[in-house]
Amino acid sequence: MDLKEIQNLIKFVAKSGASEVKLEMDDIKITIKTGSDDKETTYIQQYPMGGQVQQQMQGQQQQPAIPSSQESSSPAAETKQPAVEDSKYITVKSPIIGTFYRKPSPDKDVFVEVGDSIKVGDVLCVIEAMKLFNEIESEVSGKIVKMLVDDSSPVEFDQPLFLVDPS
């Protein structure tokens, strides 16, 4: 099972409204739990390789809690007036938990800037999860209005990354 299949499974479970799904295959055991009350989703992946990978996963799940609360408070303070205008924009959200990067590597240019026009399939950023760099492609066409995450910041599943003006 590759990362794309796991991402699709997570999206399917999140949309289905199931509270818990367990999947066991040859050497992979995946448990996806969703919290129906607080709309927050918890993902736990266990591999039989040992405790090191499990500790890394737990570290990734616990670290984003502090930065995300800081991020949610600072944009709210900045966007008191434009909050009404934000409703016409499409929010591009993170499909996975990991670390957000605007560049493919430190010596390269950023994928997109505020004001850039994008189309479906354009790479917007990279999210690193467990030493794998996943290119996040646009599912909409439009113009980047705002970047909601700083470079090299931890992100959670379904966390807003960009605002796109589809017009």
N, C-alpha and C positions, 0 to 999 in steps of 0.2 A: 504494500500500500504506500503510495507516494504522498508527498505533502499536499499536492493539489486535491487528491481524493479525500484526504483528511479535512482540508478546508471546506470542500463541498459538503462533507458529512456534518461538519460543525454548523454550516449555514442551514442545512436541511433540518437539523435537530432544533436549532434556534427558532426557525419559522414554524415548526410543527407544534410547538407548545408542550412537548414532552418534558417531564421534569428530570428524567435520568435515562441514559442509554448506555449499555455496556456492549462492547464488541470485542471478541477474541478471535484472533487469527494466528497462524503459525507461531511467530515469535513476538507478536505485538498484542497488547491488551490495552484498549482504550475505554475510558469511562468519561462520559460527558454529562455533567450535571448542570441544570439550569435552575435558577431561583425565580419562581413565578411571582413572588411577592414584590421584590425590589427591582425587578427587571435587569439584574446583574447576572452575568453568566460565568460559571466557574468551569474550567476545563482541567482535567487531570489526566495525564498520559503516563502510563507506567510501562517500563520496558524491563524485561527479565535480566538485563545486562548487569544490574547492580544498583547500589545506592547513589552513585555519583550523578547519573543523569537525572534521577528523581530529585536530588538536592538542587540541581541547576534549575529544573522546572519550578520547584517551589520558590526559589530565589526570584525567578522571573515573575511569578505571580504576586509575590509580596512587594517587590521593589516599586512597581508602577503605582501603588496606592498613594504614596506621598506626593510624587510629582503631578499626578493627575488632579489632585485636589488643588494644588497650586495653580495648575493651568486653567482649571475651571473657574477659579476665582479671579484671576487676572484678566482674561478676555471679557468676563462679565462686567468688570469694572470699566474696561475700555469701551465696551459696546452698549452702553445704556441707551443711547439714541438710535443707533442703526439696527437694533434688535428687530424692529418692525420690517426693515429692508431685507434682513437676512432670510425672511420667509420665502423670497423669490429665488434664492440660491439653492443649489443642490450640494449636499454635504457628502464628500468622499470620506468613507470610514475605513479603518484598518480591518482587514479580514483575519488578522492573526495577532498574537501577542509577540512582542519582540522589541528591537531597538530600531528607531526610525532614522534613516539617512537620506539626505537630499541629493547626494552624489553617488555614482557607482564606485568610486574610489577617491581617496583624499586628493589625488593630483588631477582629477577630472573636474569638468564644469558640472553645475547642478542640473538636474533633469528639467525642472520648471521654475519659473519666477512668477511673482505676482504680475498680472497683466498679460501673461503668455496665453495664446490660444492653443487649445488642446482638442484632440479628436479621440474617438473610441479606439482603444488599443495603444495609445501613447503611454510610455512609462512615466509615472509621476514621482516615484521614490523607490527606495529599497527598504525592506524590513528584515533585519537579521533575527533569526530564531534558531537557536541551537547550532550556531556556526554555519547556517545556511542563509544565503542572501536571496530573498524573494522579491522579484520585481513586481511592484504594484501598478497595474495598468488601469487606465481610465475606462470607465464603463459609460461615460457621457462625453458629449462634445460641448465646448464652450470656452470660457475665459476664466483663468484663475483669478479670484478676487482676494482671497486671504489664505495664508498658511496658518494653521492652528497649532502646529507642533514645531518645536525647535529641533535643529539638527542634533543627532546623537542622543535623543531623548527616548526613554522607554515608553512604549504605547501598549494599550490593552486592546482586546478584541472589541470591535465596533466603536472604537474611539474616533471622533472626528479628526481628519487630517487636513482637509482643504475645503474651501467654499468655492463653488464653480457657478458662474453666471451662464445659464444655458442659452440665453438669447443672442 
